[in-house]
Amino acid sequence: MFSDLADRKAQARRVVRQLKKDYPIAECALNYETPFQLLIATILSAQCTDVRVNIVTKDLFAQYPDAHAMARAPVKTLEKLVQTTGFFRNKAKNIHAASQALDEKFDGEVPQDLAKLVDLPGVGRKTANVVLGTAFGIPSGIVVDTHVGRLTKRMGLTDKGDAVKIEKDLLEIVPKKEWIQFSHRLIHHGRAICAARKPKCHDCHFAKFCPQVGVA
């Protein structure tokens, strides 16, 4: 990690510039039609691939497309529908409870407010940032998933291991106007080039300025 804040900001500018060149159009990989559906899909994506979540939500949203319907679904039915996403009992309980809260407190609409979102069952800061940024275009923070955490450490932007602390480091050095796309682009890069076990550094456009922290 670059120790000086000015150096980290300079490195962040290089990273952002290259990300824009390599991934000019980077969108969320989760399928959804409404902010509510994105919220539910993001809750289900914990410890699960986006591909699997999209398979599951196709049937889930066909039966329960909004908060009003999901809130009235039997939890056992939800468990069966989301079983293949892992931790399905807890996820089913959370999406049911979050749907009830949205239906009762917000007339079924997803609030465009970070504090109100993280107050919902099963919704942490990462999920809230995803929904606000992707569904509403509100840069409430930087989404730190496994790809973002891994890549920002390799590129010398942070040396933290905790997602909250990583985000705090990134908010200092990444311009606010870039927050939403920064995560989307890093996730695409993590999948295409900078894999966890065998990063393709020889094919990477970042190689000329990436310190490759932790890469054997």
Solvent accessible surface area in square Angstrom, and as a share of the most:
residue,aa,sasa,rsa
1,M,79,0.35
2,F,61,0.25
3,S,116,0.75
4,D,70,0.36
5,L,80,0.40
6,A,65,0.50
7,D,68,0.35
8,R,15,0.05
9,K,79,0.33
10,A,24,0.19
11,Q,0,0.00
12,A,0,0.00
13,R,132,0.48
14,R,77,0.28
15,V,0,0.00
16,V,15,0.09
17,R,129,0.47
18,Q,18,0.08
19,L,2,0.01
20,K,85,0.36
21,K,140,0.59
22,D,42,0.22
23,Y,35,0.13
24,P,89,0.56
25,I,144,0.73
26,A,2,0.02
27,E,123,0.55
28,C,30,0.18
29,A,41,0.32
30,L,13,0.07
31,N,93,0.48
32,Y,74,0.28
33,E,153,0.69
34,T,54,0.32
35,P,43,0.27
36,F,10,0.04
37,Q,12,0.05
38,L,0,0.00
39,L,0,0.00
40,I,0,0.00
41,A,0,0.00
42,T,7,0.04
43,I,11,0.05
44,L,0,0.00
45,S,18,0.12
46,A,50,0.39
47,Q,152,0.67
48,C,28,0.17
49,T,89,0.52
50,D,28,0.15
51,V,109,0.63
52,R,88,0.32
53,V,0,0.00
54,N,29,0.15
55,I,93,0.47
56,V,10,0.06
57,T,3,0.01
58,K,157,0.66
59,D,83,0.43
60,L,0,0.00
61,F,23,0.10
62,A,83,0.64
63,Q,96,0.43
64,Y,35,0.13
65,P,59,0.37
66,D,65,0.34
67,A,0,0.00
68,H,99,0.44
69,A,27,0.21
70,M,0,0.00
71,A,8,0.06
72,R,147,0.54
73,A,3,0.02
74,P,80,0.50
75,V,53,0.30
76,K,139,0.59
77,T,44,0.26
78,L,0,0.00
79,E,20,0.09
80,K,159,0.67
81,L,39,0.19
82,V,0,0.00
83,Q,94,0.42
84,T,87,0.50
85,T,3,0.02
86,G,28,0.27
87,F,141,0.59
88,F,39,0.16
89,R,154,0.56
90,N,80,0.41
91,K,9,0.04
92,A,0,0.00
93,K,117,0.49
94,N,25,0.13
95,I,0,0.00
96,H,28,0.12
97,A,29,0.23
98,A,0,0.00
99,S,0,0.00
100,Q,69,0.31
101,A,14,0.11
102,L,0,0.00
103,D,30,0.16
104,E,136,0.61
105,K,138,0.59
106,F,52,0.22
107,D,126,0.65
108,G,17,0.16
109,E,120,0.54
110,V,12,0.07
111,P,15,0.09
112,Q,111,0.49
113,D,57,0.29
114,L,47,0.23
115,A,71,0.55
116,K,104,0.44
117,L,0,0.00
118,V,60,0.35
119,D,108,0.56
120,L,9,0.04
121,P,48,0.30
122,G,39,0.37
123,V,9,0.05
124,G,38,0.37
125,R,83,0.30
126,K,82,0.35
127,T,14,0.08
128,A,0,0.00
129,N,6,0.03
130,V,15,0.09
131,V,0,0.00
132,L,2,0.01
133,G,7,0.07
134,T,33,0.19
135,A,31,0.24
136,F,56,0.23
137,G,49,0.47
138,I,57,0.29
139,P,40,0.25
140,S,26,0.16
141,G,5,0.05
142,I,1,0.01
143,V,18,0.11
144,V,13,0.08
145,D,28,0.14
146,T,106,0.62
147,H,35,0.16
148,V,0,0.00
149,G,8,0.07
150,R,44,0.16
151,L,0,0.00
152,T,0,0.00
153,K,67,0.28
154,R,24,0.09
155,M,3,0.01
156,G,0,0.00
157,L,0,0.00
158,T,2,0.01
159,D,95,0.49
160,K,67,0.28
161,G,65,0.63
162,D,70,0.36
163,A,49,0.38
164,V,97,0.56
165,K,114,0.48
166,I,4,0.02
167,E,8,0.04
168,K,143,0.60
169,D,14,0.07
170,L,0,0.00
171,L,52,0.26
172,E,89,0.40
173,I,9,0.05
174,V,5,0.03
175,P,58,0.37
176,K,118,0.50
177,K,174,0.74
178,E,14,0.06
179,W,32,0.11
180,I,43,0.22
181,Q,61,0.27
182,F,3,0.01
183,S,3,0.02
184,H,23,0.10
185,R,24,0.09
186,L,0,0.00
187,I,26,0.13
188,H,62,0.28
189,H,3,0.01
190,G,1,0.01
191,R,117,0.43
192,A,50,0.39
193,I,35,0.18
194,C,14,0.08
195,A,38,0.30
196,A,61,0.47
197,R,229,0.83
198,K,168,0.71
199,P,25,0.16
200,K,94,0.40
201,C,38,0.23
202,H,157,0.70
203,D,81,0.42
204,C,22,0.13
205,H,106,0.47
206,F,1,0.00
207,A,42,0.33
208,K,156,0.66
209,F,37,0.16
210,C,24,0.14
211,P,64,0.40
212,Q,65,0.29
213,V,62,0.36
214,G,83,0.80
215,V,39,0.22
216,A,145,1.13
